[in-house]
Amino acid sequence: MPIIPDDLSTPRPRHADAHVALPGVAGTTPQEITDGVRSWVTSPPLRELVARFGGDWPAGDLATVLAWLDDFSARHWDFRGGRERPEAREPALDPRTAGLVLAAASALGLVRPVPPARTGYAHLVVLGGLAHACLRRVGYAARLLRSGTRVAGEVAVLGSFRPLSDAEVRALAEAGVTGGGTEVDALDAAVRLAFRVAGPATSDGADAGHPHHSWSSRTYRPAGLPPVRVLAAPSSEPDRRRAHTADTQRFWAEHVRLSPGDPVLVVTAPIYVPFQHCDALRTLAVPYGCAIETVGVDPDVPDLARLPEPALTPGRHLQEIRSAIRSMRALHASLAAG
């Protein structure tokens, strides 16, 4: 990172009140999605952030810009180094830079929760995460359904066999949830709690002897609500890593009937909305023609206040801006490949 002098004041960033639309919001044709990617990655808030970290914006087409941003963000905004998110280091930023990071993150869609735009969807997809996030997101999905959001198909709760950390197990215990040692166990417990169900109506899966190769599926049928399917996906690169977000979305698509134009609501945390939205465009909208809407859990929902998110620091926002860049690069490559 370049040396940035400390400022005695923290002036308001030029684009503090901007809002940059995500790809796929204005339309889901390949050209409309491509135009959306271009608008997001070349937006003034991201350009200003890049300049603050010493970057000179590249010339070239969209693929060139995305490749350059991927490399630039790897050098300046990757604090994980291949580790899980809770193990990422926090950079030391001066107040002006930290303020600019937060303003850019807000403009780029990583901060403010937005309620669902529709009253009804073909399916509702809840993405897994850290243990407390599993409880929050499943609880928020249950709240949406009970407050009138209609789902014609199913609620899909997607995760993997990632082992929980000791801190995650403690967080679950503090919320009154015990038993199980993986992300999908936390999701399963969250479904039983939020949807008030005792056990699955059906279950299936394959134990391949290694969590990266294995999968599981459990379907619950809560009274008066659509079926809820909890899926643990295998990795598409089992020799290298666990299943990630795109793997879980793709695996779910293989287990449900998706039709062109189906509106699919995806629930995650606000900070992950851009990158997980673009993963959903790549794995669901592009191959199946679905309409994707991605929302973050509203932290002000009263019954979720007992499950606070970890501190959302400038480093975490930079890390997830990088995640969004990488997801948009993969999305653009899939569109270019036809």
Legacy VTK file of the C-alpha trace (Angstrom):
# vtk DataFile Version 3.0
C-alpha trace
ASCII
DATASET POLYDATA
POINTS 338 float
0.000 0.000 0.000
1.349 3.496 -0.776
2.294 5.805 2.082
-0.709 7.978 2.791
-0.189 10.926 5.146
-2.506 11.306 8.090
-5.042 14.085 7.626
-6.016 16.461 10.371
-9.533 16.557 8.977
-11.709 13.960 7.247
-13.534 15.753 4.414
-16.626 14.150 2.996
-15.815 11.961 -0.045
-17.079 13.344 -3.352
-19.345 10.326 -3.938
-20.586 9.790 -0.383
-24.249 9.876 -1.424
-23.881 7.905 -4.654
-25.591 4.602 -5.261
-24.254 2.222 -7.892
-26.741 -0.348 -9.186
-25.697 -3.985 -9.251
-25.544 -5.906 -12.542
-28.708 -7.736 -13.485
-31.045 -5.236 -11.832
-32.010 -3.434 -15.049
-32.259 -6.685 -17.041
-30.840 -10.181 -17.324
-29.868 -10.482 -20.980
-26.116 -11.023 -21.485
-25.711 -7.471 -22.778
-27.675 -5.952 -19.897
-25.618 -7.871 -17.336
-22.385 -6.893 -19.089
-23.448 -3.239 -19.089
-24.203 -3.530 -15.377
-20.765 -4.985 -14.640
-19.147 -2.161 -16.598
-21.137 0.501 -14.734
-20.226 -0.956 -11.327
-16.505 -1.502 -11.873
-15.944 1.848 -13.609
-18.090 3.855 -11.185
-16.666 7.020 -9.579
-16.662 5.576 -6.009
-14.503 2.621 -7.053
-12.232 4.789 -9.193
-11.721 7.185 -6.284
-10.930 4.312 -3.943
-8.385 2.875 -6.378
-6.730 6.284 -6.731
-6.510 6.627 -2.943
-4.466 3.432 -2.825
-2.097 4.639 -5.547
-3.659 3.007 -8.593
-3.613 4.503 -12.104
-6.756 3.423 -13.915
-5.898 1.177 -16.890
-6.810 1.638 -20.512
-8.493 -1.194 -22.354
-11.744 -3.119 -22.609
-13.849 -4.420 -19.730
-11.954 -7.726 -19.507
-8.681 -5.805 -19.192
-10.057 -3.524 -16.480
-11.435 -6.475 -14.508
-8.126 -8.346 -14.718
-6.260 -5.246 -13.572
-8.675 -4.664 -10.672
-8.339 -8.307 -9.619
-4.544 -7.955 -9.500
-4.646 -4.518 -7.839
-7.085 -5.636 -5.147
-4.976 -8.756 -4.498
-2.007 -6.520 -3.724
-3.822 -3.872 -1.678
-7.104 -5.277 -0.319
-6.558 -8.981 0.295
-6.133 -9.415 4.046
-7.145 -13.087 4.148
-4.197 -14.605 2.316
-6.180 -17.781 1.652
-7.495 -18.004 5.227
-11.129 -17.957 6.353
-12.679 -14.522 6.799
-12.453 -14.387 10.634
-8.690 -14.930 10.350
-8.092 -11.904 8.097
-5.812 -9.192 9.443
-7.029 -5.615 9.789
-4.957 -2.961 7.967
-3.876 0.274 9.616
-5.626 3.071 7.709
-5.620 6.786 8.439
-9.029 8.366 9.206
-9.496 9.910 5.771
-8.811 6.635 3.982
-11.068 4.710 6.356
-13.852 7.223 5.699
-13.392 6.907 1.958
-13.548 3.104 2.211
-16.859 3.231 4.099
-18.339 5.765 1.657
-17.306 3.650 -1.336
-18.638 0.471 0.289
-21.964 2.187 0.932
-22.226 3.487 -2.628
-21.289 0.084 -4.055
-24.043 -1.718 -2.125
-22.162 -3.332 0.793
-23.651 -1.398 3.704
-27.339 -0.505 3.622
-29.925 -3.297 3.791
-32.711 -3.017 1.220
-36.057 -4.831 1.648
-37.255 -7.225 -1.076
-38.740 -5.390 -4.054
-41.425 -7.977 -4.813
-44.185 -9.537 -2.767
-43.711 -12.967 -4.339
-40.899 -15.157 -5.675
-40.472 -18.533 -7.316
-37.846 -19.504 -4.727
-36.057 -18.008 -1.734
-32.367 -18.885 -1.277
-30.583 -18.401 2.059
-26.794 -18.472 1.892
-24.736 -19.954 4.709
-21.797 -18.358 6.463
-20.391 -18.090 9.956
-22.542 -19.641 12.680
-24.175 -16.436 13.911
-24.872 -15.465 10.280
-26.617 -18.798 9.694
-29.011 -18.024 12.539
-29.570 -14.435 11.390
-30.214 -15.203 7.736
-32.521 -18.153 8.325
-34.383 -16.140 10.966
-34.770 -13.230 8.545
-36.084 -15.541 5.814
-38.680 -16.979 8.209
-39.695 -13.460 9.187
-40.141 -12.450 5.522
-42.421 -15.423 4.902
-44.504 -14.837 8.018
-44.871 -11.146 7.170
-46.370 -11.873 3.750
-43.598 -12.579 1.237
-44.904 -15.397 -0.969
-42.730 -18.236 -2.290
-44.296 -20.550 -4.860
-41.507 -23.132 -4.838
-39.128 -23.750 -1.945
-36.831 -22.098 0.535
-33.296 -23.347 -0.133
-30.767 -23.009 2.692
-27.304 -23.539 1.226
-24.040 -24.415 2.945
-21.152 -26.858 3.135
-19.384 -29.190 5.542
-16.967 -26.439 6.641
-15.959 -27.142 10.260
-17.105 -24.553 12.781
-14.455 -22.730 14.790
-14.477 -22.788 18.592
-15.746 -19.196 18.547
-18.661 -20.190 16.302
-19.590 -23.086 18.582
-19.592 -20.669 21.525
-21.757 -18.194 19.576
-24.297 -20.928 18.872
-24.308 -22.015 22.514
-24.949 -18.424 23.618
-27.990 -18.416 21.312
-29.212 -21.679 22.840
-28.132 -23.916 19.958
-25.965 -26.968 20.660
-24.840 -30.009 18.699
-23.130 -30.319 15.346
-19.760 -29.103 14.193
-20.219 -27.866 10.616
-21.786 -24.963 8.769
-24.634 -27.133 7.508
-25.290 -28.299 11.087
-25.652 -24.645 12.090
-28.021 -24.029 9.174
-30.043 -27.097 10.045
-30.343 -25.975 13.666
-31.329 -22.492 12.490
-34.120 -23.939 10.329
-35.496 -26.024 13.193
-35.449 -22.969 15.444
-36.797 -20.322 13.054
-39.387 -22.502 11.298
-40.420 -24.408 14.456
-39.916 -27.878 12.994
-38.671 -30.940 14.829
-37.135 -32.942 12.006
-36.913 -33.305 8.229
-39.687 -34.908 6.200
-37.123 -36.367 3.776
-33.352 -36.623 3.682
-30.721 -37.758 1.206
-26.999 -37.485 0.642
-23.704 -39.194 0.012
-20.826 -39.619 2.448
-17.805 -39.846 0.179
-15.338 -40.124 3.026
-14.210 -36.502 2.739
-16.283 -33.332 3.334
-15.131 -31.731 0.056
-16.676 -34.627 -1.886
-19.776 -35.299 0.261
-23.266 -33.790 0.087
-26.506 -33.852 2.037
-30.110 -32.726 1.590
-32.841 -32.396 4.215
-36.324 -31.088 3.448
-38.589 -29.696 6.166
-42.288 -28.941 5.789
-43.300 -26.202 8.244
-47.043 -25.716 8.666
-48.494 -23.046 6.397
-45.152 -22.238 4.743
-43.278 -23.522 1.676
-40.915 -26.490 2.040
-37.453 -25.680 3.366
-34.522 -27.621 1.904
-31.123 -27.565 3.694
-28.314 -28.497 1.291
-24.613 -29.119 1.875
-22.814 -29.024 -1.450
-19.613 -30.760 -2.561
-16.714 -28.688 -3.843
-16.154 -28.286 -7.575
-12.409 -28.375 -6.783
-12.287 -30.895 -3.919
-8.517 -31.333 -4.068
-7.998 -27.615 -3.436
-10.763 -26.252 -1.216
-14.178 -26.624 0.400
-17.390 -25.749 -1.423
-17.877 -22.003 -1.868
-20.933 -19.850 -2.610
-21.050 -20.565 -6.343
-20.742 -24.319 -5.701
-23.733 -24.273 -3.350
-25.869 -22.257 -5.775
-24.981 -24.472 -8.712
-25.632 -27.633 -6.674
-29.060 -26.364 -5.633
-29.939 -25.546 -9.253
-29.338 -29.203 -10.097
-31.934 -30.248 -7.496
-34.789 -27.891 -8.392
-36.662 -26.957 -11.560
-35.786 -23.406 -12.641
-37.529 -21.666 -15.537
-36.662 -18.529 -17.515
-37.995 -15.448 -15.781
-38.382 -17.125 -12.376
-37.775 -14.459 -9.722
-35.352 -15.827 -7.115
-34.709 -13.953 -3.866
-31.269 -14.477 -2.295
-30.697 -13.618 1.390
-27.243 -12.906 2.786
-25.531 -10.146 4.816
-25.337 -6.626 3.317
-21.534 -6.707 3.079
-21.687 -9.797 0.833
-24.560 -8.688 -1.420
-22.512 -7.573 -4.470
-20.275 -10.624 -4.720
-22.936 -13.210 -3.899
-25.428 -11.509 -6.212
-22.959 -11.800 -9.086
-22.257 -15.434 -8.217
-26.016 -16.052 -8.412
-26.178 -14.300 -11.786
-23.388 -16.553 -13.068
-24.732 -19.838 -11.678
-28.490 -19.228 -11.960
-29.406 -16.292 -14.211
-26.989 -16.996 -17.055
-27.670 -20.743 -17.490
-31.360 -20.792 -16.474
-32.645 -17.293 -17.269
-33.758 -16.559 -13.691
-34.273 -13.045 -12.372
-32.013 -12.613 -9.327
-32.640 -10.219 -6.443
-30.201 -10.240 -3.525
-30.900 -8.620 -0.161
-28.992 -8.307 3.093
-30.435 -9.009 6.517
-31.705 -5.837 8.171
-29.706 -5.466 11.428
-32.562 -3.511 13.012
-35.008 -6.424 12.944
-35.841 -6.722 16.668
-35.814 -10.501 17.035
-32.370 -10.711 15.380
-30.747 -8.107 17.644
-29.503 -10.851 19.967
-27.331 -12.139 17.102
-25.080 -9.176 16.298
-22.701 -9.215 13.354
-18.953 -8.933 14.030
-17.515 -5.446 13.645
-17.596 -4.380 10.000
-14.223 -2.680 9.751
-12.664 -0.828 6.798
-10.510 -3.891 6.140
-13.547 -6.142 5.902
-15.224 -3.764 3.455
-12.108 -3.623 1.274
-11.895 -7.417 1.333
-15.492 -7.772 0.128
-15.099 -5.089 -2.534
-12.306 -7.334 -3.804
-14.659 -10.336 -3.593
-17.192 -8.430 -5.711
-14.535 -7.574 -8.299
-13.494 -11.216 -8.575
-17.111 -12.376 -8.818
-17.815 -9.835 -11.565
-14.712 -10.948 -13.433
-15.913 -14.570 -13.332
-19.413 -13.457 -14.384
-18.064 -11.470 -17.303
-15.893 -14.405 -18.409
-18.892 -16.746 -18.379
-20.868 -14.288 -20.507
-17.970 -13.882 -22.936
-17.677 -17.652 -23.264
-21.297 -17.774 -24.417
LINES 1 339
338 0 1 2 3 4 5 6 7 8 9 10 11 12 13 14 15 16 17 18 19 20 21 22 23 24 25 26 27 28 29 30 31 32 33 34 35 36 37 38 39 40 41 42 43 44 45 46 47 48 49 50 51 52 53 54 55 56 57 58 59 60 61 62 63 64 65 66 67 68 69 70 71 72 73 74 75 76 77 78 79 80 81 82 83 84 85 86 87 88 89 90 91 92 93 94 95 96 97 98 99 100 101 102 103 104 105 106 107 108 109 110 111 112 113 114 115 116 117 118 119 120 121 122 123 124 125 126 127 128 129 130 131 132 133 134 135 136 137 138 139 140 141 142 143 144 145 146 147 148 149 150 151 152 153 154 155 156 157 158 159 160 161 162 163 164 165 166 167 168 169 170 171 172 173 174 175 176 177 178 179 180 181 182 183 184 185 186 187 188 189 190 191 192 193 194 195 196 197 198 199 200 201 202 203 204 205 206 207 208 209 210 211 212 213 214 215 216 217 218 219 220 221 222 223 224 225 226 227 228 229 230 231 232 233 234 235 236 237 238 239 240 241 242 243 244 245 246 247 248 249 250 251 252 253 254 255 256 257 258 259 260 261 262 263 264 265 266 267 268 269 270 271 272 273 274 275 276 277 278 279 280 281 282 283 284 285 286 287 288 289 290 291 292 293 294 295 296 297 298 299 300 301 302 303 304 305 306 307 308 309 310 311 312 313 314 315 316 317 318 319 320 321 322 323 324 325 326 327 328 329 330 331 332 333 334 335 336 337
